[in-house]
Amino acid sequence: MKVPLLDLQAQYATIRADVDAALRRVCESQQFILGKAVEAFESQMAAYCRSRHAIGVSSGTDALLCALMAVGVRPGDEVIVPPFTFFATAGVVARLGARPVFVDIEPQTFNLDPGRLEAAITPRTRAILPVDLFGQIAEMQAIGEIAARRGIPVIEDAAQAIGAEHRGRRAGEYAALTCLSFFPTKNLGGFGDGGMILANDDALAGRCRMLRVHGAQREYFHDEVGGNFRLDALQAAVLAAKLPHLDAWIDARRQRAATYDELLADAGVGRPVAWPHNRHVYHQYTIRVPEGRRDALAARLKQAEIGCKVYYPLALHEQGCFRSLGHRRGDFPVAERAASEVLSLPMYPELTREMQAHVAATIAGFMRGG
C-alpha cells in the first residue's frame, strides 16, 4: 500500500469550490499586492490566534527577519535560539549580523529547555527566539517569566504550531511577536510562500507594517531601511478560504496521532510526547528510532512506498555556515541525539486507519528484525 508523507491533493479536493471562488475574486479585482484580501485575512487570523494585530508577510522566514528588525536586533547583538529546528530560525539572526546563541532542547518535546536558558543570557542578548517544533508550543510561560525579569523581548517561532495551545493560551498570546508560516505543507498552507507576524503591542505592530514595505509609513517616504515582505493577495485569499476548516483538520491530526500512539505502543520506537498542559497540533508525527537504526528504517519505509522524512539530520551548531561560532560536537548533546534518531511519519487529516496500520506494521516488523 502506498502511503505518502503528505497528500495536499486530497485536501484540495474537499475545498476546491471555495478556494477557486476566492482566487477568482482576487483576479477580477486585479489587486494583487496587499489590499482588501490581505486586510480581511489579517483580521480573521488575529481573531483566530487571539492576538491584537496580524501582519501578513511574504514567508515564515521573512516573518522572523522582520520581527527581529522590529525589536532592534543589530550587528554584534545576541539572539538565543534552539540548535534543533529549521535553519531559518538561526539564519535570520546571522543575516542581521547578530550571533545565534544556542540553548539545548528538552529530550521529550525537542523544544528549547527553559532550565538552560538563564545561563545563556548576557548583556548582549537582544531577543529570545524559542520554536514550537512539530506542532507543540515550547514552555512559553516559563520562558516568558525569565525574559520579563531580564527585560528581553521574546519572539515565538510558531511556524509549525498555528492553533496550538499552552496552558489554555494560543500561539500568538505569549510573545511580544509571534511568527507563522503558510508554506504549502503547513497545517494552514497556501499555494506558495507566505507568513504572518502576530503582535499585541501597537508600536511593534506598526514597526512590522512599516518594515514590510521598505520602512515606509507612506509611499516613497522611508523612515528606515526595511524590506519587501508583503503577503500576496492571492495567497491571502487561499488561506482565508482554508481557515474555517483549520480546527477540524487539527482535530483530525490529533485523532490520527492517537491512532499512531496506539498502533506503535509495542513497536520499539519512541513516540511523541505531548505535555498535558499543551494542545499539540501535530504538524509532524515524529518518532525516535534508537541504536543507530533510523536511516535503515527510513530506507525500509521508502522501499514499502511509505513516505517519511528526517526533520532535521544535522543540528544547527554543526552546520558549516556556523563553523565560525566555534562549537564542537558534544556542546549540545540532546539536540545532537535528536538529529540522529528522529523520523517523521505520514500525517494529514485524510490519512486512514488502514494506512496507519500498514505504516505501524512495517515499522514493528523492521524493529523486530523481520
C-alpha positions as CSV (number, residue, x, y, z in Angstrom):
1,M,0.0,0.0,0.0
2,K,1.3,3.4,-1.0
3,V,1.2,6.0,1.9
4,P,2.6,9.4,1.0
5,L,4.1,11.6,3.7
6,L,1.6,14.3,2.8
7,D,-1.3,14.4,0.4
8,L,-2.3,18.0,-0.5
9,Q,-4.4,16.9,-3.5
10,A,-6.8,15.1,-1.1
11,Q,-7.2,18.3,0.9
12,Y,-7.8,20.4,-2.2
13,A,-10.5,18.1,-3.5
14,T,-12.6,18.9,-0.4
15,I,-12.3,22.7,-0.6
16,R,-11.9,23.2,-4.4
17,A,-15.0,25.3,-4.9
18,D,-14.3,27.7,-2.0
19,V,-10.6,28.2,-3.0
20,D,-11.4,28.6,-6.7
21,A,-14.0,31.2,-5.9
22,A,-11.6,33.1,-3.7
23,L,-9.0,33.2,-6.4
24,R,-11.5,34.4,-9.0
25,R,-12.5,37.3,-6.7
26,V,-8.9,38.5,-6.5
27,C,-8.3,38.0,-10.2
28,E,-11.5,40.0,-11.0
29,S,-10.3,42.8,-8.7
30,Q,-6.8,42.9,-10.2
31,Q,-5.5,44.0,-6.8
32,F,-2.6,41.6,-6.1
33,I,-0.4,43.4,-3.6
34,L,-1.8,43.8,-0.1
35,G,-5.3,45.4,-0.3
36,K,-8.6,44.2,0.9
37,A,-8.0,40.5,0.6
38,V,-4.9,40.7,2.8
39,E,-6.6,43.0,5.3
40,A,-9.6,40.7,5.6
41,F,-7.3,37.7,6.2
42,E,-5.2,39.6,8.8
43,S,-8.4,40.4,10.7
44,Q,-9.5,36.7,10.6
45,M,-6.1,35.5,11.8
46,A,-5.9,38.0,14.6
47,A,-9.2,36.7,15.9
48,Y,-8.3,33.1,15.5
49,C,-4.9,33.5,17.2
50,R,-6.4,35.8,19.9
51,S,-3.9,38.4,19.0
52,R,-4.4,42.2,18.7
53,H,-2.6,42.5,15.4
54,A,-1.8,40.2,12.5
55,I,0.6,41.4,9.8
56,G,0.8,39.4,6.6
57,V,4.3,38.9,5.2
58,S,6.0,37.0,2.3
59,S,7.2,33.9,4.2
60,G,7.8,32.4,7.6
61,T,11.5,33.3,7.2
62,D,10.7,36.9,6.4
63,A,8.3,37.0,9.4
64,L,11.3,36.1,11.6
65,L,13.6,38.5,9.9
66,C,11.1,41.4,10.1
67,A,10.3,40.6,13.8
68,L,14.0,40.7,14.7
69,M,14.4,44.0,12.9
70,A,11.3,45.4,14.7
71,V,12.8,44.7,18.1
72,G,16.1,46.3,17.0
73,V,18.5,43.4,16.6
74,R,21.7,44.8,15.1
75,P,25.2,43.6,14.3
76,G,27.0,42.4,17.5
77,D,23.8,41.5,19.3
78,E,23.0,38.0,20.5
79,V,19.7,36.1,20.0
80,I,19.0,32.9,21.9
81,V,17.7,30.0,19.7
82,P,17.5,26.2,19.9
83,P,20.0,24.2,17.9
84,F,17.4,21.7,16.7
85,T,15.0,23.3,14.3
86,F,14.7,24.5,10.7
87,F,17.6,26.6,9.5
88,A,15.8,29.9,9.2
89,T,15.4,30.3,12.9
90,A,19.2,30.9,13.3
91,G,19.8,32.0,9.7
92,V,17.8,35.2,10.1
93,V,19.8,36.1,13.2
94,A,23.1,35.8,11.2
95,R,21.7,37.8,8.3
96,L,21.4,40.8,10.6
97,G,25.0,40.4,11.7
98,A,23.9,39.2,15.1
99,R,25.2,36.0,16.8
100,P,22.9,32.9,17.3
101,V,23.4,31.7,20.9
102,F,22.2,28.1,21.1
103,V,20.4,26.6,24.1
104,D,19.8,22.9,24.2
105,I,16.4,21.3,23.9
106,E,14.1,19.2,26.1
107,P,14.6,15.5,25.1
108,Q,10.8,14.8,25.3
109,T,9.4,17.7,23.1
110,F,12.5,18.9,21.1
111,N,11.7,22.4,22.3
112,L,14.1,24.9,24.0
113,D,14.8,23.8,27.6
114,P,13.9,26.8,29.8
115,G,16.1,25.3,32.6
116,R,19.1,26.1,30.5
117,L,18.0,29.5,29.3
118,E,19.1,31.9,32.0
119,A,22.8,30.7,31.9
120,A,22.9,31.7,28.2
121,I,21.8,35.3,28.7
122,T,24.5,38.0,28.6
123,P,24.4,41.8,28.4
124,R,24.4,41.4,24.6
125,T,21.2,39.3,24.5
126,R,18.7,41.3,22.4
127,A,16.0,38.7,22.0
128,I,15.0,35.1,22.8
129,L,13.6,33.1,19.9
130,P,12.0,29.7,21.0
131,V,10.5,27.4,18.4
132,D,7.2,25.4,18.7
133,L,8.6,22.4,17.0
134,F,6.4,19.8,15.2
135,G,3.2,21.5,16.5
136,Q,3.7,21.7,20.3
137,I,4.3,25.1,21.9
138,A,7.5,25.5,23.9
139,E,7.4,26.2,27.6
140,M,6.4,29.8,26.8
141,Q,5.2,30.7,30.3
142,A,8.5,29.8,31.9
143,I,10.5,31.3,29.1
144,G,8.4,34.5,29.3
145,E,8.9,34.8,33.0
146,I,12.7,34.6,32.6
147,A,12.7,37.1,29.7
148,A,10.5,39.5,31.6
149,R,12.8,39.5,34.6
150,R,15.7,40.4,32.3
151,G,13.7,42.9,30.1
152,I,14.3,40.9,26.9
153,P,11.7,40.5,24.2
154,V,10.5,37.0,23.2
155,I,9.8,36.3,19.5
156,E,8.0,33.0,19.2
157,D,8.7,30.9,16.1
158,A,5.3,29.2,15.7
159,A,5.7,28.3,12.0
160,Q,4.6,24.7,12.8
161,A,2.1,25.5,15.5
162,I,-0.8,27.6,14.3
163,G,-3.8,26.8,16.6
164,A,-1.6,25.1,19.2
165,E,-2.2,26.0,22.9
166,H,0.0,26.1,26.0
167,R,-1.8,26.3,29.4
168,G,-5.0,27.5,27.6
169,R,-3.4,30.2,25.6
170,R,-2.7,30.0,21.8
171,A,0.5,30.6,19.9
172,G,0.3,34.4,19.5
173,E,-0.8,35.2,23.0
174,Y,2.5,34.8,24.9
175,A,5.3,36.6,23.0
176,A,6.0,40.2,22.0
177,L,5.9,38.9,18.4
178,T,4.9,35.5,17.1
179,C,5.8,34.3,13.6
180,L,3.8,32.0,11.4
181,S,4.5,30.2,8.1
182,F,2.0,29.4,5.4
183,F,4.3,27.2,3.4
184,P,2.1,24.7,1.5
185,T,3.0,21.8,3.8
186,K,1.9,23.6,6.9
187,N,-1.4,22.8,8.7
188,L,-2.6,26.0,7.2
189,G,-0.8,26.2,3.9
190,G,-1.0,28.5,0.9
191,F,-0.4,27.9,-2.8
192,G,3.2,29.2,-2.4
193,D,5.2,31.1,0.2
194,G,3.5,33.2,2.9
195,G,3.9,34.2,6.5
196,M,2.5,36.3,9.3
197,I,3.6,38.2,12.4
198,L,1.2,38.4,15.4
199,A,1.6,41.2,17.8
200,N,-0.2,42.5,20.9
201,D,1.8,45.7,21.2
202,D,0.6,48.6,18.9
203,A,4.0,50.1,18.5
204,L,5.7,46.8,17.5
205,A,2.9,46.0,15.1
206,G,3.3,49.4,13.5
207,R,7.0,48.8,13.1
208,C,6.4,45.5,11.4
209,R,3.9,47.0,9.0
210,M,6.4,49.7,8.1
211,L,9.3,47.4,7.7
212,R,7.4,45.1,5.3
213,V,7.2,47.9,2.8
214,H,10.8,49.1,2.8
215,G,10.5,51.0,6.0
216,A,7.9,53.5,4.7
217,Q,4.9,54.7,6.6
218,R,3.7,56.5,3.5
219,E,4.6,55.7,-0.1
220,Y,8.1,56.8,-1.2
221,F,9.0,58.3,2.2
222,H,11.3,55.9,4.1
223,D,12.0,56.3,7.8
224,E,14.4,53.4,7.8
225,V,15.6,50.5,5.6
226,G,13.1,47.7,5.7
227,G,12.4,45.1,3.1
228,N,9.8,43.8,0.6
229,F,8.0,41.4,3.0
230,R,4.4,41.8,1.7
231,L,1.9,38.9,1.6
232,D,0.3,38.5,-1.8
233,A,-3.4,38.9,-2.1
234,L,-3.8,35.6,-3.9
235,Q,-2.2,33.8,-1.0
236,A,-4.3,35.6,1.5
237,A,-7.4,34.6,-0.5
238,V,-6.4,30.9,-0.5
239,L,-5.6,31.0,3.2
240,A,-8.9,32.8,4.1
241,A,-10.8,30.1,2.3
242,K,-8.9,27.4,4.2
243,L,-9.0,28.9,7.7
244,P,-12.6,27.9,8.6
245,H,-11.5,24.2,8.1
246,L,-8.4,24.5,10.3
247,D,-9.8,23.4,13.6
248,A,-11.4,20.3,12.0
249,W,-8.1,19.5,10.3
250,I,-6.3,19.9,13.7
251,D,-8.8,17.6,15.4
252,A,-8.3,15.0,12.6
253,R,-4.5,15.3,13.1
254,R,-4.8,14.8,16.8
255,Q,-7.1,11.7,16.3
256,R,-4.5,10.2,13.9
257,A,-1.7,10.9,16.4
258,A,-3.7,9.0,19.0
259,T,-4.1,6.1,16.5
260,Y,-0.4,6.1,15.9
261,D,0.2,6.1,19.6
262,E,-2.0,3.0,19.9
263,L,-0.5,1.2,16.9
264,L,3.1,1.9,17.8
265,A,2.8,1.1,21.5
266,D,4.9,-2.1,21.2
267,A,6.9,-1.3,18.1
268,G,10.1,-0.5,19.8
269,V,10.3,3.2,18.8
270,G,9.9,6.4,20.9
271,R,6.5,8.1,20.3
272,P,5.9,11.9,20.5
273,V,5.4,13.3,24.0
274,A,2.6,15.9,24.4
275,W,2.5,17.6,27.7
276,P,-1.0,17.5,29.3
277,H,-1.0,21.3,29.6
278,N,-0.5,21.7,25.8
279,R,-2.7,21.3,22.7
280,H,-0.4,19.6,20.2
281,V,-1.5,20.2,16.6
282,Y,0.9,17.5,15.1
283,H,2.3,19.3,12.1
284,Q,4.6,16.3,12.2
285,Y,4.3,12.9,14.0
286,T,7.9,12.3,14.8
287,I,9.2,9.1,16.3
288,R,12.6,8.3,17.8
289,V,14.5,5.3,16.4
290,P,17.3,4.2,18.8
291,E,20.6,2.4,18.4
292,G,21.6,3.8,15.0
293,R,18.7,2.2,13.1
294,R,16.9,5.3,12.0
295,D,18.3,5.5,8.4
296,A,17.8,1.8,7.8
297,L,14.2,2.1,8.9
298,A,13.7,5.1,6.7
299,A,15.0,3.1,3.8
300,R,12.7,0.2,4.6
301,L,9.7,2.5,4.7
302,K,10.6,4.1,1.4
303,Q,11.0,0.6,-0.1
304,A,7.5,-0.1,1.0
305,E,6.3,3.2,-0.6
306,I,5.6,4.8,2.8
307,G,6.6,8.4,3.0
308,C,8.9,9.6,5.8
309,K,11.4,12.3,6.3
310,V,14.1,13.4,8.8
311,Y,13.5,16.8,10.3
312,Y,16.4,17.6,10.9
313,P,19.5,15.5,10.2
314,L,22.1,18.0,11.5
315,A,21.9,20.3,14.5
316,L,22.4,24.0,13.7
317,H,25.6,24.4,15.7
318,E,27.2,21.7,13.4
319,Q,26.2,23.4,10.1
320,G,29.1,24.5,8.0
321,C,28.0,28.1,7.8
322,F,28.1,28.4,11.6
323,R,31.6,26.9,12.0
324,S,33.0,30.3,12.9
325,L,30.9,30.2,16.2
326,G,33.4,27.7,17.5
327,H,31.1,25.0,18.6
328,R,32.1,21.3,18.7
329,R,30.2,18.1,18.7
330,G,29.1,17.4,22.3
331,D,28.3,21.0,23.0
332,F,24.5,20.4,22.7
333,P,24.1,16.6,23.2
334,V,20.3,16.5,23.4
335,A,20.0,18.2,20.0
336,E,22.7,16.0,18.5
337,R,21.0,12.9,19.7
338,A,17.6,14.0,18.3
339,A,19.2,14.7,14.9
340,S,20.4,11.1,14.8
341,E,17.1,9.5,16.0
342,V,14.1,11.4,14.6
343,L,11.9,10.2,11.8
344,S,8.6,11.8,10.8
345,L,5.8,9.6,9.5
346,P,2.8,10.4,7.2
347,M,0.5,12.8,9.0
348,Y,-2.5,14.6,7.4
349,P,-6.3,14.7,8.1
350,E,-7.1,12.3,5.2
351,L,-4.9,9.5,6.4
352,T,-7.0,6.4,7.0
353,R,-6.6,3.9,9.9
354,E,-5.8,1.2,7.3
355,M,-2.9,3.3,6.0
356,Q,-1.7,4.0,9.6
357,A,-1.9,0.3,10.4
358,H,0.3,-0.5,7.4
359,V,2.9,2.1,8.5
360,A,2.9,0.8,12.1
361,A,3.2,-2.9,11.0
362,T,6.1,-2.1,8.7
363,I,7.9,-0.3,11.5
364,A,7.2,-3.0,14.0
365,G,8.4,-5.7,11.6
366,F,11.6,-3.9,11.0
367,M,12.3,-3.2,14.6
368,R,11.8,-6.9,15.5
369,G,14.2,-7.9,12.8
370,G,11.6,-9.0,10.3
